[in-house]
Amino acid sequence: MVNRQKILIVDDDENIAELISLYLAKECFETKIVYNGEDALREHEAWHPGLVLLDLMLPGIDGYQVCREIRAKSSTPIIMLSAKGEVFDKVLGLELGADDYIMKPFDSKEMVARVRAVLRRTQAAKPETPAAEKIKCVEVEGLTINLTNYSVMCDGNPVEMPPKELELLYFLAASPNQVFTREQLLDQIWGYEYIGDTRTVDVHIKRLREKIKDHNSWRLSTVWGIGYKFETR
């Protein structure tokens, strides 16, 4: 029997939560619904979902704080749900560690597609036959980025980061000194037409720079007016 992917739905609107659960159940996902931030944190700890669909406007602890607390100790993918469409809200969510952001009202097919896209990236870290799989790893002086087990070591210390950050770092480091536009990076890392703008890439680069400081022999460089590159010296 194949285990179904577990999705934790966090939304204080019971009708919306039940509707999301229905859509995902039709796609053979296992779902659990909670209606506030406290229960979300408790169920994340106890149930170990493969992905969290997280509304921002929650009673008590809001979605931003829930995202912050989950991300402090876990790389579980998080997709934020919100009726707020301002760029500030999207960027704040991404800066806190969310992997995607869906505006309400949303199309059910798009929501399911985004869930599947995020889970595909997570599943890539768990190949069914690891012995037969080629290890995807980039190593430069003081830095190891392993896409097979989704781990990063910098100067001998593990660095925790969500899947999208790691994939972006790996993609850039795998092609040293090659310049990529923001549009190219969105297409390569997100894998579908991202509804938003290219500042999503800027947010993830900013978070990477906070975790991975410039080295004597390499750094994440901005190519003004074009995009980014992993520069080696």
Secondary structure, 3 states (H helix, E strand, C coil): CCCCCEEEEECCCHHHHHHHHHHHHHCCCEEEEECCHHHHHHHHHHHCCCEEEEECCCCCCCHHHHHHHHHHHCCCCEEEEECCCCHHHHHHHHHCCCCEEEECCCCHHHHHHHHHHHHHHHHCCCCCCCCCCCCCEEEECCEEEECCCCEEEECCEECCCCHHHHHHHHHHHCCCCCCEEHHHHHHHHHCCCCCCCCHHHHHHHHHHHHHCCCCCCEEEEEECCCEEEEEEC
